[in-house]
Amino acid sequence: MMSKSKMVQVKLGDRSYPIHIGSGEIEQAPIAGYVAGQKALIVTNEVVAPLYLERLKKQLPGKLVEAVILSDGEQFKNLETLNSIFDRLIAGHHDRKTTLIALGGGVIGDMTGFAAACYQRGVPFIQVPTTLLAQVDSSVGGKTAVNHPLGKNMIGAFYQPQAVVIDTDTLSTLPDREFSAGLAEVIKYGLIIDPDFFVWLEENIDVILARDKHALSYAIERSCSNKADIVAADETEQGIRAVLNLGHTFGHAIETFQQYQDWKHGEAVAAGMVMAAELSVLEGHLQDDDVQRVKRLLAACALPIAPPKAMGADDFMRLMVRDKKVLDGQLRLVLLKRIGEAYISNTFSLDNLQALVSR
């Protein structure tokens, strides 16, 4: 059943764009209006294509629409897969008026956005995210990238979409594990900037896990609003936008250690957020009781609250120094002063960090 859609605006001057949120948005949102020319290339994967590709194509009458269907999984988010998108664009004689449309989760969105940023030095693209994680995080804000064997998202660009179309109905086909992984990023907003939202999540997590449409729509809209505000203030992560990386330095180290093949991104971020919270306690800010609240909420979502047992202190230290948040040789971490207030630190105690990763 379709419902009245909501809209959040990402305010970036002449590159501002809307986020459409609601049930049935693939049919309701004016997707064709965001296609610049006569051609569109939909990039999707083997899991999403049978579910939503034809529905999306029907919303583009009169357009010449092609699709490229990629393998599913973080392990395919690399230059080789990216090149297969370029192969299709070049073989199909696509020009600068072609619009790319990302139909899928974060991997598809990141790669499609990066392909759009690079092809003929930039073509328009639209995000149609179909996972909770992509809807609340990776589809918004213009971060696009592929992974490298030595580090996650090391090759990429800041490149904004024309629009983001979030059809909450797509969450009905999302496996439980993927759904939980997305909740890690929802919880993150409560931790970094929105303490009232964190409390709301604590009180409503059972309803959300039951996939109540009203609760989910509210959580997605509030997450997108929080991210839109941060992106508008700091598009290219020169300052405050870095707080969106809470748990990600630890999490990316976990993903790289596992060669992007074991934990989901949201699972690694969940464990990373607990580690950041625990380091915040060692640094004299966060209270132990707050760490327990974070752990309880993540555990309620069936998310990990500790790093993989196979990963040691040396693994963390080796991989974290390659993180994109290292500037001038200094590792920066996002820590918490309290629930709802994050800060960026390059002055934390290395002894405290070593003690944390050695646990």
MIKE-718721 format. One line per 4 residues: number of its first residue (from 1); their letters; for each residue x, y, z of N, C-alpha, C. Coordinates in steps of 0.2 Angstrom, whole numbers, m for minus. Example, Ala and Ser with C-alpha at 12.3 -4.5 7.8 and 13.67 -1.06 7.14 Angstrom:
% residues 2
1	as	66/m28/39/62/m22/39/66/m16/39 ~ 64/m11/35/68/m5/36/64/0/39
//
This chain:
% residues 359
1	mmsk	4/m6/0/0/0/0/4/6/0 ~ 3/11/m4/7/17/m5/4/22/0 ~ 9/26/3/8/31/8/10/37/6 ~ 8/43/9/11/49/8/18/49/9
5	skmv	22/52/4/29/52/4/31/58/8 ~ 38/57/11/41/63/14/47/65/10 ~ 49/71/11/55/73/8/60/77/12 ~ 66/75/12/72/78/15/76/82/10
9	qvkl	78/88/11/82/91/6/90/91/8 ~ 94/89/4/101/90/5/103/97/2 ~ 105/102/6/106/109/4/113/110/3 ~ 115/110/m4/122/111/m6/122/116/m12
13	gdrs	118/122/m11/118/127/m16/115/124/m23 ~ 118/125/m28/116/123/m35/116/115/m36 ~ 119/112/m31/120/105/m31/115/101/m26 ~ 110/105/m23/106/102/m19/101/97/m22
17	ypih	99/92/m18/95/87/m21/90/84/m15 ~ 84/81/m18/79/79/m13/80/71/m11 ~ 78/70/m5/78/63/m4/70/61/m3 ~ 68/57/m7/61/55/m7/60/49/m2
21	igsg	56/49/3/55/43/7/48/41/8 ~ 46/35/7/40/32/8/38/25/5 ~ 33/23/6/30/16/3/28/17/m4 ~ 31/13/m8/29/14/m16/33/19/m19
25	eieq	38/22/m17/42/27/m20/45/26/m27 ~ 46/19/m28/49/18/m35/43/20/m40 ~ 37/19/m38/31/21/m43/30/28/m42 ~ 30/31/m36/27/38/m34/32/43/m36
29	apia	39/42/m35/44/48/m36/45/49/m43 ~ 46/56/m45/47/57/m52/54/56/m54 ~ 55/49/m54/62/47/m56/64/49/m63 ~ 59/49/m68/61/50/m75/63/58/m76
33	gyva	60/62/m71/62/69/m71/69/71/m69 ~ 72/66/m66/79/67/m64/84/64/m70 ~ 81/61/m75/85/58/m80/87/64/m85 ~ 93/65/m86/95/71/m90/93/71/m97
37	gqka	95/65/m100/94/64/m107/89/59/m109 ~ 91/56/m115/86/50/m117/89/43/m115 ~ 95/43/m112/98/36/m110/99/36/m103 ~ 98/30/m100/99/28/m93/102/21/m93
41	livt	107/20/m88/110/14/m87/108/12/m80 ~ 105/7/m78/103/5/m72/109/0/m70 ~ 112/1/m64/117/m3/m61/114/m7/m55 ~ 113/m13/m55/110/m17/m50/114/m24/m49
45	nevv	112/m28/m45/115/m34/m44/110/m40/m45 ~ 113/m46/m44/109/m52/m46/104/m54/m41 ~ 104/m51/m35/99/m52/m30/93/m47/m31 ~ 95/m41/m32/90/m35/m32/86/m35/m39
49	aply	90/m37/m44/87/m37/m51/80/m40/m52 ~ 80/m47/m50/74/m50/m51/68/m47/m47 ~ 69/m43/m41/64/m40/m37/62/m34/m40 ~ 66/m29/m42/64/m22/m43/66/m19/m50
53	lerl	70/m23/m54/73/m20/m60/67/m18/m65 ~ 62/m23/m66/57/m21/m71/52/m16/m68 ~ 51/m16/m61/47/m10/m58/50/m3/m60 ~ 57/m3/m59/60/3/m60/60/5/m68
57	kkql	61/0/m72/61/2/m79/55/5/m81 ~ 49/2/m78/42/5/m80/41/12/m79 ~ 46/15/m74/45/22/m72/49/27/m77 ~ 52/24/m82/56/28/m87/53/27/m94
61	pgkl	47/28/m95/44/28/m102/47/33/m107 ~ 48/30/m113/51/35/m118/59/35/m117 ~ 62/32/m112/69/33/m111/72/26/m114 ~ 78/27/m117/82/21/m119/86/18/m112
65	veav	83/13/m110/86/10/m103/89/3/m104 ~ 96/3/m102/99/m3/m101/101/m4/m94 ~ 103/m11/m93/105/m13/m86/111/m17/m86 ~ 115/m16/m81/121/m20/m80/120/m23/m73
69	ilsd	120/m30/m73/119/m34/m67/125/m37/m64 ~ 127/m35/m58/134/m37/m55/133/m42/m50 ~ 138/m45/m48/138/m50/m43/137/m46/m36 ~ 134/m50/m32/132/m47/m25/138/m48/m20
73	geqf	139/m43/m16/144/m44/m11/150/m38/m11 ~ 152/m37/m5/157/m32/m4/164/m34/m7 ~ 165/m40/m8/171/m43/m11/171/m41/m18 ~ 166/m39/m21/166/m37/m28/166/m29/m29
77	knle	167/m26/m24/167/m18/m24/174/m16/m25 ~ 176/m17/m32/183/m16/m33/184/m13/m40 ~ 190/m12/m42/191/m9/m49/189/m13/m55 ~ 190/m20/m54/188/m24/m59/181/m24/m61
81	tlns	177/m24/m55/169/m24/m56/168/m17/m59 ~ 171/m11/m56/170/m5/m59/171/m4/m66 ~ 176/m8/m69/178/m8/m76/172/m11/m80 ~ 168/m16/m77/163/m19/m81/157/m14/m82
85	ifdr	157/m9/m78/152/m3/m79/154/1/m84 ~ 160/3/m84/163/7/m90/163/3/m96 ~ 164/m3/m96/163/m7/m103/157/m6/m106 ~ 151/m7/m101/145/m6/m104/143/1/m107
89	liag	145/6/m103/144/13/m105/148/14/m112 ~ 154/12/m112/158/13/m119/155/9/m125 ~ 153/3/m123/151/m1/m129/144/1/m131 ~ 140/4/m126/133/6/m128/133/14/m130
93	hhdr	139/16/m132/140/23/m134/136/28/m130 ~ 137/28/m124/134/32/m119/138/39/m119 ~ 134/44/m118/138/51/m118/136/54/m112 ~ 138/61/m111/138/64/m105/130/66/m103
97	kttl	126/64/m107/119/65/m105/116/59/m102 ~ 119/53/m102/117/47/m99/116/48/m92 ~ 111/45/m89/110/45/m82/111/38/m79 ~ 116/37/m74/117/31/m71/112/31/m65
101	ialg	109/25/m64/104/24/m58/106/18/m54 ~ 108/19/m48/110/14/m43/104/11/m40 ~ 103/4/m42/97/1/m39/100/m5/m34 ~ 101/m4/m28/104/m9/m24/106/m6/m17
105	ggvi	110/m10/m14/113/m8/m7/119/m3/m8 ~ 123/m3/m2/128/2/m2/134/0/m7 ~ 135/m6/m9/140/m8/m13/138/m5/m20 ~ 132/m6/m22/130/m4/m29/130/4/m29
109	gdmt	127/7/m24/127/14/m24/134/17/m24 ~ 139/15/m20/146/17/m20/149/17/m27 ~ 148/11/m30/152/9/m37/148/13/m42 ~ 142/14/m42/138/17/m47/140/25/m47
113	gfaa	140/28/m41/142/35/m40/149/36/m42 ~ 153/31/m41/160/33/m43/161/32/m51 ~ 157/27/m53/157/27/m61/155/33/m64 ~ 149/36/m61/146/42/m64/151/48/m63
117	acyq	155/48/m57/160/53/m56/166/53/m61 ~ 167/47/m64/173/46/m68/171/46/m75 ~ 166/43/m77/164/42/m84/164/49/m88 ~ 168/50/m93/168/56/m97/168/62/m92
121	rgvp	172/61/m87/173/66/m82/167/69/m78 ~ 162/64/m78/156/66/m74/149/66/m78 ~ 145/61/m76/138/61/m79/133/60/m73 ~ 127/62/m74/122/62/m68/121/55/m66
125	fiqv	119/55/m59/116/48/m57/111/49/m51 ~ 107/44/m50/102/44/m46/103/38/m41 ~ 101/39/m35/102/33/m30/95/30/m29 ~ 94/24/m29/88/20/m27/90/15/m23
129	pttl	91/16/m16/94/11/m12/89/6/m9 ~ 91/0/m9/86/m5/m7/88/m9/0 ~ 93/m7/3/94/m9/10/94/m4/15 ~ 93/m5/21/92/0/26/98/4/27
133	laqv	104/0/27/110/4/27/111/9/22 ~ 110/7/16/111/12/10/106/18/11 ~ 99/16/13/94/21/14/96/27/19 ~ 99/25/24/100/29/30/107/32/30
137	dssv	112/29/25/119/32/26/122/32/19 ~ 124/27/16/128/27/10/125/31/4 ~ 119/31/3/116/34/m3/115/42/m2 ~ 116/44/4/116/52/5/123/54/6
141	ggkt	124/60/3/130/63/5/136/63/0 ~ 135/59/m6/140/60/m11/147/56/m10 ~ 148/52/m5/154/48/m5/153/42/m9 ~ 158/41/m14/158/36/m19/165/33/m19
145	avnh	165/26/m20/172/23/m19/171/16/m21 ~ 177/13/m22/178/6/m22/184/4/m17 ~ 184/m2/m15/189/m5/m10/196/m7/m14 ~ 201/m7/m10/207/m9/m12/209/m15/m8
149	plgk	213/m20/m10/215/m25/m5/218/m23/1 ~ 221/m17/1/225/m14/7/221/m10/11 ~ 215/m8/9/210/m4/13/204/m2/10 ~ 199/m1/14/192/0/12/191/7/9
153	nmig	187/8/3/185/14/1/191/19/m1 ~ 197/16/m2/203/20/m3/203/24/m10 ~ 199/22/m15/199/25/m22/192/27/m23 ~ 191/34/m23/184/36/m24/184/44/m25
157	afyq	178/46/m24/177/54/m25/171/56/m22 ~ 170/62/m20/164/66/m18/160/68/m24 ~ 154/65/m25/150/66/m31/143/65/m29 ~ 139/71/m29/132/71/m27/128/68/m32
161	pqav	122/64/m30/117/62/m35/112/68/m37 ~ 108/66/m41/103/71/m43/97/70/m38 ~ 96/64/m36/91/63/m31/92/56/m28 ~ 89/55/m22/89/49/m18/81/47/m18
165	vidt	80/41/m20/73/38/m20/73/32/m15 ~ 70/33/m9/70/28/m4/63/25/m4 ~ 62/19/m6/55/15/m6/56/10/0 ~ 52/12/5/53/8/11/50/1/10
169	dtls	46/0/5/43/m7/3/49/m12/2 ~ 55/m9/0/60/m14/m2/63/m17/4 ~ 62/m15/10/64/m18/16/61/m24/18 ~ 55/m25/15/51/m31/16/55/m38/13
173	tlpd	59/m37/8/63/m42/6/70/m43/8 ~ 71/m38/13/78/m38/15/79/m44/21 ~ 84/m48/20/86/m53/25/87/m50/32 ~ 86/m54/37/86/m51/44/93/m48/45
177	refs	98/m52/43/105/m50/45/107/m43/41 ~ 104/m42/35/106/m36/32/102/m30/35 ~ 96/m32/37/92/m27/41/95/m24/47 ~ 98/m29/51/101/m28/57/107/m23/56
181	agla	111/m25/51/117/m22/49/115/m14/48 ~ 110/m13/44/108/m6/43/106/m2/49 ~ 103/m6/54/102/m3/61/108/0/64 ~ 114/m3/63/120/0/66/121/7/64
185	evik	119/9/58/120/16/56/115/20/58 ~ 109/18/59/103/21/62/105/23/69 ~ 107/18/73/109/20/80/115/25/80 ~ 119/25/75/125/29/75/123/37/76
189	ygli	117/38/72/115/45/73/113/47/80 ~ 110/43/83/108/44/90/114/45/94 ~ 120/42/93/126/42/97/130/49/95 ~ 130/51/89/134/56/87/131/63/88
193	idpd	124/64/87/122/70/86/115/71/89 ~ 111/66/91/104/66/92/102/61/98 ~ 103/64/104/102/60/110/95/58/111 ~ 90/62/109/83/61/109/81/55/105
197	ffvw	84/55/99/83/49/94/86/42/97 ~ 92/43/101/94/37/104/89/34/109 ~ 86/38/113/81/36/118/75/33/115 ~ 73/37/109/67/34/105/69/27/103
201	leen	75/26/100/77/19/98/77/14/103 ~ 79/16/109/79/11/115/72/9/117 ~ 68/14/116/61/13/118/57/9/112 ~ 59/10/106/55/7/101/59/2/97
205	idvi	64/m1/99/68/m6/95/64/m12/93 ~ 60/m14/98/56/m20/96/51/m19/91 ~ 48/m13/90/44/m11/85/47/m11/78 ~ 53/m8/79/57/m7/73/59/m14/70
209	lard	62/m19/75/64/m25/73/58/m29/70 ~ 52/m28/72/46/m31/69/44/m28/62 ~ 48/m23/60/48/m19/53/41/m15/53 ~ 39/m12/58/33/m8/58/34/m2/53
213	khal	30/m1/48/31/4/43/32/11/45 ~ 27/13/50/27/19/53/34/21/57 ~ 36/16/61/42/17/65/48/17/60 ~ 48/13/55/54/12/50/54/19/46
217	syai	49/21/44/49/27/40/51/33/44 ~ 49/34/51/52/39/55/59/38/56 ~ 62/32/57/69/31/59/73/33/53 ~ 70/31/47/74/33/41/74/40/39
221	ersc	68/44/40/68/51/39/72/55/44 ~ 72/53/50/76/56/55/84/55/54 ~ 86/49/52/93/48/50/95/52/44 ~ 91/52/39/93/56/33/93/63/35
225	snka	88/66/39/89/73/41/95/75/45 ~ 97/70/49/103/71/53/109/71/48 ~ 109/66/43/115/66/39/115/72/34 ~ 109/74/32/109/80/27/111/86/30
229	diva	110/87/37/112/93/40/120/93/41 ~ 123/87/42/130/87/43/133/88/36 ~ 131/85/31/134/85/24/133/93/22 ~ 128/96/23/127/103/21/132/107/24
233	adet	134/106/30/139/110/34/146/108/32 ~ 147/102/29/154/100/28/154/95/23 ~ 153/97/16/152/92/11/158/87/10 ~ 164/90/10/170/86/9/174/84/15
237	eqgi	171/84/20/174/81/27/180/84/29 ~ 180/91/29/186/95/31/185/95/39 ~ 179/94/42/179/95/49/173/91/52 ~ 167/94/53/162/90/57/159/84/54
241	ravl	160/83/47/157/77/44/160/71/46 ~ 167/72/49/170/66/51/167/62/57 ~ 162/66/60/159/62/66/155/57/63 ~ 153/57/57/149/51/54/153/45/54
245	nlgh	159/45/55/163/39/55/164/36/61 ~ 160/38/66/160/34/73/160/27/72 ~ 165/23/74/166/16/74/169/14/67 ~ 169/18/62/171/16/56/179/14/55
249	tfgh	183/18/59/190/16/59/192/9/61 ~ 189/8/67/189/1/69/186/m4/65 ~ 180/m2/62/176/m6/58/179/m8/51 ~ 182/m3/48/185/m4/42/191/m8/43
253	aiet	195/m8/48/201/m12/50/198/m19/50 ~ 192/m21/53/189/m27/54/188/m30/47 ~ 184/m26/43/183/m28/36/189/m30/32 ~ 194/m25/32/200/m27/28/203/m33/31
257	fqqy	204/m34/37/207/m40/40/203/m46/37 ~ 196/m46/37/192/m51/34/192/m52/27 ~ 195/m47/23/195/m47/16/188/m46/13 ~ 184/m42/17/178/m40/15/173/m46/14
261	qdwk	174/m52/17/171/m58/16/167/m61/21 ~ 167/m58/27/164/m62/33/159/m57/36 ~ 160/m52/40/155/m48/43/153/m43/38 ~ 146/m41/38/143/m35/35/146/m29/37
265	hgea	146/m24/33/149/m17/35/146/m15/42 ~ 139/m15/42/136/m13/48/138/m17/54 ~ 139/m23/53/141/m27/59/148/m25/62 ~ 153/m24/57/159/m21/59/159/m14/62
269	vaag	154/m10/59/153/m3/62/151/m4/69 ~ 146/m9/71/143/m10/77/149/m11/82 ~ 153/m16/81/158/m18/85/163/m12/86 ~ 164/m8/80/169/m2/81/166/3/85
273	mvma	159/4/85/156/9/89/157/8/97 ~ 156/1/98/157/m1/105/165/0/107 ~ 169/m1/103/176/0/104/178/8/105 ~ 175/12/101/175/19/102/172/21/108
277	aels	167/19/110/164/20/117/168/18/122 ~ 171/12/122/176/10/127/182/14/128 ~ 184/16/122/190/21/122/188/28/125 ~ 182/30/124/180/36/126/180/36/134
281	vleg	178/30/137/178/29/144/185/30/147 ~ 190/27/143/197/27/145/200/34/145 ~ 197/38/140/199/45/139/196/49/144 ~ 191/47/148/188/51/154/182/55/152
285	hlqd	179/53/147/173/56/145/167/52/146 ~ 165/47/142/159/43/143/159/39/149 ~ 153/38/152/152/34/158/151/27/156 ~ 153/22/161/152/15/159/145/13/158
289	ddvq	140/17/162/133/15/161/131/17/154 ~ 134/22/151/132/23/144/135/18/139 ~ 141/15/140/143/10/136/138/4/136 ~ 136/3/142/131/m3/143/125/m2/139
293	rvkr	122/5/139/117/6/135/118/5/127 ~ 124/7/125/126/6/118/126/m2/117 ~ 129/m5/121/129/m13/120/122/m16/120 ~ 118/m14/125/111/m17/125/107/m16/118
297	llaa	108/m10/116/104/m8/110/107/m12/104 ~ 113/m12/103/116/m16/98/115/m23/98 ~ 115/m26/104/114/m33/105/107/m35/104 ~ 102/m30/105/95/m31/104/94/m32/96
301	calp	98/m29/92/98/m29/85/102/m35/82 ~ 104/m40/87/108/m45/85/115/m43/81 ~ 118/m38/84/124/m35/81/130/m37/86 ~ 136/m38/83/142/m39/87/144/m33/91
305	iapp	146/m35/97/148/m29/102/155/m30/104 ~ 159/m34/100/166/m35/102/169/m37/95 ~ 175/m36/94/179/m37/88/179/m45/87 ~ 181/m47/81/182/m55/80/188/m57/84
309	kamg	187/m63/87/192/m66/91/199/m67/88 ~ 198/m68/81/205/m70/78/209/m63/77 ~ 206/m58/78/210/m51/77/213/m49/83 ~ 220/m48/82/224/m46/88/225/m38/88
313	addf	229/m36/93/231/m29/93/235/m27/87 ~ 240/m31/85/244/m29/80/240/m29/73 ~ 235/m33/72/231/m32/66/228/m25/66 ~ 225/m23/72/221/m17/72/226/m11/71
317	mrlm	232/m11/74/236/m5/74/239/m5/66 ~ 241/m11/63/243/m11/57/238/m8/52 ~ 232/m10/52/227/m8/48/224/m1/49 ~ 224/1/55/221/8/56/225/13/54
321	vrdk	232/12/53/236/18/51/235/19/44 ~ 232/14/40/230/15/33/224/19/32 ~ 220/21/37/213/23/37/214/30/33 ~ 208/32/30/208/38/26/208/44/31
325	kvld	206/43/38/206/48/43/213/50/45 ~ 218/46/43/225/48/45/227/54/41 ~ 229/60/44/231/66/41/238/67/44 ~ 242/69/39/249/71/41/252/66/46
329	gqlr	251/59/45/253/54/49/250/53/55 ~ 245/57/57/241/56/63/235/53/63 ~ 234/48/66/227/44/66/222/49/70 ~ 216/50/67/211/53/70/205/48/72
333	lvll	202/49/78/197/44/79/191/48/81 ~ 185/46/80/179/49/82/177/46/89 ~ 176/50/94/175/47/101/169/51/103 ~ 166/49/109/160/52/112/161/55/119
337	krig	159/61/119/159/65/126/153/62/130 ~ 148/61/127/142/58/130/137/55/124 ~ 132/52/126/128/49/120/124/55/117 ~ 125/56/111/122/62/107/127/67/106
341	eayi	134/66/108/139/71/106/146/68/105 ~ 147/68/98/154/65/96/159/71/95 ~ 165/69/95/171/73/94/176/70/90 ~ 180/73/87/186/71/83/192/72/87
345	sntf	196/67/88/202/67/92/208/65/88 ~ 214/68/89/220/66/87/225/66/93 ~ 222/67/99/226/68/105/225/63/110 ~ 221/58/108/219/52/112/226/49/114
349	sldn	226/45/120/232/42/122/233/35/118 ~ 239/35/115/240/29/112/241/23/117 ~ 243/24/123/243/18/128/235/16/129 ~ 231/21/129/224/19/130/221/15/124
353	lqal	223/17/118/221/13/112/224/6/112 ~ 231/6/113/234/m1/114/231/m5/119 ~ 229/m2/125/225/m7/130/219/m9/127 ~ 215/m5/123/209/m7/121/209/m12/116
357	vsr	214/m12/111/214/m17/106/217/m23/108 ~ 220/m23/114/224/m29/117/219/m33/121 ~ 213/m31/122/208/m34/127/206/m41/124
//
